[in-house]
Amino acid sequence: MKLMMQTTASAVAGLAYFALTLFLPAGTWHYWQAWLFIAIFSACSLLPSIYLAVTNPDALRRRMHAGPTAETRPAQRLIMCATYLAVTALFVVSALDHRYGWSSVPTWLVIAGNVLVAGGLIVAQLVVIQNNYAAATITVEAGQPLVSTGLYGLVRHPMYVGALIMMLGTPLALDSYWGLAVVIPSVAMLGARILDEENLLTERLPGYREYRQQVRYRLIPNVW
């Protein structure tokens, strides 16, 4: 019951965050692209969370324990603070773009952006289902197994692949080309997080050093 209440509270807080970062800078509630984005984001986040609450509450608790203050590594606290700022800037710039008409994204591309958002979120949720220790913080727990099959057999950080797909789709879903420029620092923060995380995993997760030799790419096959 407590976990479900936390999940509900997190969803409400997320809606309030979207109201402040999208509708306030847009200067209107008549922003159908934002409403569609929120609906897609909420459905692809809340429904899997409910599923995990019923089938694997420990995995959901790991995902709920998030944010800069939840990190144990100083570098990750800084990275997460910068990431939150970059994501907020992405929403605000996209909303301002919509408000002032700096660019205009055709409806078909708005829909495509939402498809990317949904796809990215689904990939991230599949990772949690496959790896119950895929937490929102950088940590290694006692007895944590190394997962090297499924999505982890393609790249070493499939959850961040989902995040990258979602970030690329978000500005388009929100009717903004200018928002794509803000994705660049967000991707930089993602790369910094991955590099620091790999240092920890190599030190503390048995078999991870060998896994790095087996699966050579972190995020994008044949690229990085």
C-alpha atoms as one frame of an Amber mdcrd trajectory, in Angstrom:
protein
   0.000   0.000   0.000   2.819   2.406   0.912   4.559   1.716  -2.415   1.361
   2.373  -4.360   0.909   5.659  -2.490   4.475   6.639  -3.359   3.839   5.758
  -7.001   0.667   7.847  -7.029   2.407  10.776  -5.333   5.222  10.568  -7.873
   2.703  10.655 -10.725   0.963  13.714  -9.253   4.301  15.468  -8.755   5.181
  14.664 -12.363   1.959  16.255 -13.615   2.666  19.372 -11.559   6.180  19.502
 -13.020   4.796  19.308 -16.552   2.324  22.098 -15.785   5.162  24.372 -14.633
   7.613  23.535 -17.415   5.196  23.285 -20.346   1.934  25.173 -19.905   3.374
  28.086 -17.928   6.047  29.011 -20.511   3.603  28.221 -23.326   1.237  30.800
 -21.796  -1.821  28.683 -22.546  -3.611  25.446 -21.755  -4.460  25.149 -25.464
  -1.332  23.202 -26.304  -2.538  19.903 -27.695   0.991  18.664 -28.362   1.804
  18.970 -24.641  -1.421  17.216 -23.628  -0.673  14.335 -25.996   2.902  14.087
 -24.762   1.767  13.992 -21.121  -0.828  11.322 -21.904   1.750   9.140 -23.686
   4.383   9.689 -21.008   1.951   8.957 -18.166   0.564   5.796 -19.751   4.000
   4.392 -20.597   5.320   5.185 -17.103   2.403   4.552 -14.759   1.063   1.288
 -16.200   4.450  -0.513 -16.020   4.907   0.884 -12.494   1.603  -0.639 -11.438
   2.685  -3.923 -13.016   5.972  -3.863 -11.090   4.162  -2.939  -7.862   2.168
  -6.159  -8.188   4.811  -8.508  -9.612   8.143  -7.144  -8.353   7.850  -4.392
  -5.736  11.581  -4.476  -4.957  12.395  -3.480  -8.542   9.885  -0.625  -8.332
  11.385   0.582  -5.043  14.784   0.769  -6.723  13.283   2.859  -9.521  11.441
   5.150  -7.088  14.616   5.890  -5.122  15.915   8.526  -7.502  17.323  12.022
  -7.772  20.611  13.756  -6.866  20.150  13.244  -3.113  19.701   9.495  -3.623
  23.098   9.149  -5.293  26.040   7.991  -3.183  28.801   9.134  -5.559  29.606
  12.889  -5.596  30.155  12.844  -9.362  26.700  11.372  -9.903  25.081  14.017
  -7.682  26.567  16.719  -9.910  25.657  14.849 -13.095  22.056  14.338 -11.964
  21.670  18.006 -10.990  22.954  19.030 -14.422  20.692  16.466 -16.087  17.594
  17.758 -14.295  18.465  21.301 -15.359  19.007  20.208 -18.968  15.715  18.305
 -19.102  13.847  21.250 -17.587  15.461  23.542 -20.156  14.381  21.158 -22.910
  10.732  21.411 -21.830  10.810  25.169 -21.322  12.554  25.917 -24.628  10.137
  23.636 -26.482   7.141  25.353 -24.872   8.530  28.819 -25.618   9.144  27.742
 -29.204   5.496  26.704 -29.464   4.346  29.966 -27.884   6.332  32.324 -30.092
   6.354  30.227 -33.251  10.111  30.043 -33.644   9.561  26.784 -35.537   6.607
  24.669 -36.567   6.644  20.878 -36.503   4.124  19.187 -38.827   1.504  16.973
 -37.193   2.949  13.759 -38.620   6.322  14.548 -37.051   4.680  15.404 -33.714
   3.101  11.936 -33.824   6.460  10.402 -34.744   8.022  12.198 -31.780   5.436
  10.669 -29.471   6.156   7.253 -30.942   9.820   7.752 -30.049   8.872   8.862
 -26.531   6.680   5.799 -26.058   9.310   3.503 -27.558  12.049   4.891 -25.333
   9.958   4.494 -22.199   8.958   0.949 -23.153  12.603  -0.007 -23.724  13.500
   1.387 -20.289  10.671  -0.567 -18.641  11.684  -3.780 -20.416  15.178  -3.328
 -18.993  13.768  -3.152 -15.451  11.733  -6.303 -16.066  14.814  -8.090 -17.404
  17.177  -6.758 -14.734  15.482  -6.269 -11.372  18.581  -4.478 -10.074  18.365
  -1.728 -12.718  17.990   1.073 -10.188  17.613   4.805 -10.728  20.816   5.365
  -8.766  24.354   4.157  -9.416  24.946   1.380  -6.915  25.834  -2.304  -6.608
  23.927  -4.370  -4.048  25.109  -7.461  -2.221  24.421 -10.542  -4.310  23.572
  -8.535  -7.418  23.912 -10.748 -10.512  25.458  -9.701 -13.802  22.877  -9.621
 -16.603  24.456 -10.130 -20.022  21.619 -11.500 -22.164  18.620  -9.984 -23.924
  18.991  -6.237 -24.389  22.207  -6.385 -22.366  23.619  -8.639 -25.079  23.308
  -5.786 -27.584  24.676  -2.830 -25.594  25.931  -2.443 -22.032  23.415   0.261
 -21.062  20.060  -0.478 -22.735  18.132   1.646 -20.236  20.053   4.705 -21.393
  19.263   3.749 -24.979  15.614   4.148 -24.015  16.382   7.505 -22.390  18.219
   8.693 -25.517  15.338   7.695 -27.799  12.881   9.502 -25.517  15.031  12.659
 -25.402  15.242  12.808 -29.193  11.489  12.415 -29.549  10.438  14.892 -26.847
  11.064  18.236 -28.627   9.348  16.974 -31.776   6.400  15.749 -29.730   6.196
  19.228 -28.175   6.170  21.044 -31.531   9.742  22.315 -31.410  12.867  22.032
 -33.501  14.781  24.416 -31.230  14.328  22.003 -28.352  16.573  19.559 -30.206
  19.513  21.874 -29.495  18.955  21.369 -25.760  19.180  17.609 -26.245  22.926
  18.015 -26.853  23.883  18.856 -23.216  21.421  16.186 -22.026  23.242  13.578
 -24.110  26.575  14.857 -22.747  25.310  14.331 -19.192  24.130  10.844 -20.163
  27.591  10.010 -21.455  29.237  11.293 -18.265  26.858   9.213 -16.161  27.648
   6.081 -18.161  31.421   6.507 -17.848  31.272   6.986 -14.079  28.818   4.097
 -13.698  31.119   1.777 -15.612  33.989   2.620 -13.276  31.860   1.534 -10.320
  30.554  -1.620 -12.008  34.045  -2.673 -13.062  35.260  -2.297  -9.475  32.347
  -3.896  -7.628  30.235  -6.130  -9.894  31.826  -9.559 -10.410  32.255 -10.425
 -14.075  31.659  -6.899 -15.386  35.218  -6.479 -16.656  34.803  -9.620 -18.791
  31.336  -8.472 -19.859  32.875  -5.257 -21.226  35.022  -7.402 -23.508  32.045
  -9.494 -24.571  29.693  -6.548 -25.302  31.904  -3.806 -26.691  29.448  -0.938
 -27.131  27.916   1.117 -24.363  25.008   2.852 -26.046  24.942   2.595 -29.847
  26.214  -0.523 -31.655  29.257   0.132 -33.846  29.439   3.746 -32.605  30.022
   3.982 -28.830
